[in-house]
């Protein structure tokens, strides 16, 4: 890898680190935001939900836009938008201002992230070099998410607005370097066929409808949940019809003939859902039941960030020796053990004996799963569709996180006590991980049959 290639990888890893930190820091700061801006609990959840809706709903459109209009152009433009609205979020004096800023930040991430991923897959040759770059990229993303839990606690102690201002500083540095280091690329020639506007509209609205249903399901009547879910599904069905008839489709549906792509995205949904659901329940367990501060909670989860050290150093060697699917299977198995150990945690559990083993194992699981999933998700996809494949994978991660959060939140609320509700919700990551293990194991078995 040349010095310029290393510098480019540093910039692209910096952008995904920024996105991971931005997401996880905010969760720790929510109580302070509520107290300062006087937001009701129902309004407060939209600080997170607005970001998730915009991110998950526009991710596929962002991936295709990177392929059609130029990856550098999309990356630089939307990184700039990310900087502006992250700063405006820190200046918000009303709840609606903060929610609007978060929605725009999520929209920017939806276009910026797949552009960054496709820049890696098109800038580094397929094989060990690309795999190494992707594993560094994935390790940075996972490490940013994990470290953000602690950084969020530290910054909240200084004032919740710093949770928005610090990403602005980091993003500005990354933006300056990106302009200098990322080579100009040409937009695809579309031979006058135009942009698939109807496909983009139906896909985006359908995706937003599904994500919205998952996010608000615990708080609205069943009839409203069914209605919004049905609307989202109908719009997605219309999208499929449009794509089949379009001369220039937003998504070539044939891309889903790739077994690797489908398998990786299903596993990603389950892996993200299990972890986000677990994190939500664990934070409530520590703060609402045990009375821990946000900083203490972040420190308790800090050990998960060992993946930021292990992933770029250990995972490439394991992938080279055993292959992606074997490493993925081991990672899901480790995650299953981690969640199972936490299932019946008592109200007075000690940290070192009752919680620390789970946190360490989750760090190992992230080490073994996150990077190989990104490799499998784009393996065998043509260069002109790398942005699309990256968008699909990132959408799966957001959908999975929203789904896991929604299900865990709904199960943890009830007439039973806090601890009983937590125990019930902790079954979600266990079940999701079992299914994910079966899916990645099927890829391993399938490859062995092909080899035979």
C-alpha positions, -999 to 999 in steps of 0.1 A, spaced: 0 0 0 15 33 -11 17 63 13 -10 81 -7 -32 50 -4 -26 49 33 -36 85 36 -68 79 16 -77 50 38 -71 72 68 -96 98 55 -123 72 47 -118 54 80 -120 88 97 -154 94 81 -169 61 93 -153 66 127 -171 99 129 -204 84 120 -200 57 146 -190 81 174 -218 105 164 -245 78 168 -233 63 201 -224 95 219 -259 109 216 -275 80 234 -256 88 266 -265 125 264 -302 122 260 -311 127 297 -291 159 298 -307 171 266 -342 164 280 -335 184 311 -320 214 293 -346 217 265 -376 206 285 -385 178 260 -412 153 268 -402 116 267 -422 110 236 -405 140 219 -370 130 231 -370 96 213 -373 115 180 -338 129 185 -327 93 178 -356 83 155 -352 112 131 -316 102 125 -325 65 120 -354 73 97 -334 96 74 -303 73 75 -321 40 68 -347 55 44 -322 72 21 -292 49 23 -300 29 -9 -306 61 -28 -273 74 -15 -255 43 -27 -269 46 -62 -262 83 -63 -225 76 -56 -224 53 -86 -243 76 -109 -230 111 -100 -195 104 -88 -182 90 -55 -159 119 -46 -186 145 -54 -212 128 -32 -187 121 -4 -174 157 -2 -208 173 -6 -226 153 21 -197 154 45 -201 192 43 -238 189 50 -229 166 80 -206 193 94 -231 221 91 -261 203 106 -241 187 134 -230 222 144 -266 235 142 -277 206 165 -253 218 192 -268 254 189 -304 242 192 -326 260 217 -358 241 211 -366 204 207 -379 208 171 -346 225 161 -326 196 174 -348 170 158 -346 187 124 -308 189 127 -306 152 135 -328 143 105 -305 163 82 -274 147 97 -289 113 91 -297 123 55 -261 134 51 -248 101 65 -270 82 42 -253 96 11 -218 100 26 -214 65 40 -220 44 9 -199 68 -11 -170 63 13 -174 25 12 -175 24 -26 -144 46 -27 -125 19 -8 -138 -10 -29 -129 9 -61 -96 24 -50 -80 -9 -38 -76 -39 -60 -97 -69 -52 -80 -95 -31 -58 -92 0 -53 -55 -4 -90 -46 -6 -98 -71 22 -72 -54 44 -86 -20 36 -122 -31 43 -112 -47 76 -95 -15 88 -126 4 77 -149 -20 96 -127 -19 127 -127 18 127 -165 19 124 -170 -6 152 -143 11 174 -159 45 169 -193 32 179 -178 15 211 -156 45 221 -185 69 216 -202 54 246 -174 66 268 -167 98 250 -203 107 252 -203 103 289 -172 125 293 -185 152 270 -219 152 286 -202 159 319 -188 191 303 -222 199 286 -243 180 262 -237 205 233 -201 192 231 -215 160 218 -223 179 187 -194 203 185 -166 177 188 -178 158 156 -178 192 138 -141 196 145 -133 160 134 -154 162 103 -138 195 92 -103 180 94 -115 150 74 -132 172 48 -100 192 42 -80 160 37 -107 145 15 -106 174 -9 -69 170 -13 -66 132 -14 -96 117 -31 -91 115 -69 -118 129 -92 -140 102 -107 -163 104 -136 -201 100 -132 -215 71 -151 -227 78 -186 -265 73 -186 -270 76 -224 -300 99 -220 -320 73 -200 -323 97 -171 -326 91 -134 -352 66 -120 -372 92 -101 -403 71 -95 -381 42 -83 -362 65 -60 -394 80 -45 -412 46 -39 -381 30 -25 -373 59 -1 -409 63 11 -414 25 15 -381 22 34 -391 52 56 -425 36 62 -410 4 74 -384 21 96 -410 44 111 -432 14 119 -404 -3 138 -393 28 157 -428 39 169 -444 5 173 -439 4 211 -457 37 216 -487 36 192 -519 15 189 -517 -18 171 -540 -6 143 -516 23 135 -487 0 134 -504 -24 110 -515 6 88 -480 21 85 -464 -13 80 -489 -21 52 -483 12 36 -445 7 36 -448 -28 22 -471 -17 -6 -447 11 -16 -418 -14 -17 -439 -37 -38 -446 -8 -62 -409 -1 -63 -402 -37 -74 -428 -33 -102 -412 0 -113 -377 -14 -113 -387 -44 -135 -402 -21 -161 -376 8 -159 -350 11 -187 -326 27 -162 -335 12 -128 -323 26 -95 -315 -9 -84 -308 -37 -108 -328 -65 -91 -305 -91 -105 -279 -80 -79 -299 -100 -53 -291 -132 -72 -257 -130 -54 -260 -155 -25 -231 -137 -7 -249 -104 -8 -283 -118 4 -266 -139 31 -244 -110 44 -273 -86 46 -296 -110 64 -268 -117 89 -261 -80 93 -298 -72 101 -297 -99 129 -263 -89 142 -271 -52 144 -305 -58 159 -292 -81 186 -264 -56 196 -285 -25 196 -313 -42 215 -288 -55 240 -272 -21 244 -305 -4 250 -315 -29 277 -281 -28 293 -281 10 296 -315 10 312 -304 -18 335 -274 2 347 -289 36 349 -326 30 358 -322 0 380 -287 3 394 -285 41 394 -252 44 375 -242 77 359 -238 80 321 -200 81 325 -200 49 346 -223 32 321 -200 42 292 -169 29 311 -188 -4 318 -193 -8 280 -158 4 271 -142 -31 269 -163 -38 239 -140 -14 221 -112 -40 221 -124 -48 186 -108 -15 174 -74 -31 183 -81 -67 174 -100 -62 141 -72 -47 121 -45 -69 135 -61 -103 142 -91 -105 118 -71 -102 85 -49 -132 95 -79 -153 105 -98 -144 72 -67 -153 52 -63 -186 71 -99 -198 74 -120 -177 51 -148 -153 58 -176 -177 65 -157 -197 91 -146 -165 109 -182 -152 108 -196 -185 122 -171 -183 151 -181 -146 157 -218 -154 159 -211 -183 182 -191 -160 206 -219 -134 205 -244 -161 214 -224 -171 245 -221 -135 255 -258 -128 253 -267 -160 270 -245 -152 300 -265 -120 305 -299 -135 302 -308 -140 339 -286 -112 354 -297 -103 389 -304 -68 402 -272 -68 423 -247 -84 399 -211 -75 403 -194 -59 373 -163 -82 370 -182 -114 375 -216 -106 361 -211 -82 333 -174 -80 323 -173 -115 306 -202 -105 283 -186 -72 274 -153 -89 265 -170 -116 244 -190 -90 225 -157 -72 217 -144 -104 203 -176 -110 184 -174 -76 168 -138 -84 159 -148 -116 141 -181 -105 125 -181 -68 114 -152 -68 89 -159 -101 72 -196 -91 67 -185 -60 48 -162 -81 26 -189 -108 18 -215 -81 11 -196 -66 -18 -177 -98 -29 -183 -104 -66 -202 -72 -72 -192 -52 -103 -173 -19 -97 -202 1 -111 -225 -13 -85 -202 -12 -55 -219 20 -42 -253 2 -45 -240 -29 -27 -225 -7 1 -258 12 4 -278 -21 7 -254 -33 34 -255 -1 54 -293 0 51 -295 -35 65 -274 -24 95 -297 5 102 -329 -15 97 -315 -42 119 -307 -17 146 -341 -1 145 -358 -35 145 -338 -47 175 -344 -15 194 -381 -15 187 -386 -51 197 -364 -49 228 -381 -17 239 -416 -32 235 -408 -63 255 -391 -44 283 -423 -24 290 -451 -40 309 -468 -45 342 -439 -66 355 -410 -50 373 -380 -35 357 -358 -65 361 -384 -89 348 -389 -67 317 -352 -66 311 -349 -104 313 -378 -108 288 -362 -83 264 -327 -99 266 -342 -129 248 -342 -108 216 -304 -108 210 -302 -145 219 -328 -155 193 -315 -131 166 -280 -144 171 -290 -181 168 -307 -173 134 -277 -153 123 -254 -182 131 -275 -206 110 -274 -182 80 -236 -177 80 -230 -214 86 -251 -221 55 -226 -200 35 -197 -221 49 -215 -254 41 -225 -241 6 -189 -232 -2 -176 -266 9 -202 -283 -14 -191 -261 -44 -154 -270 -36 -162 -307 -35 
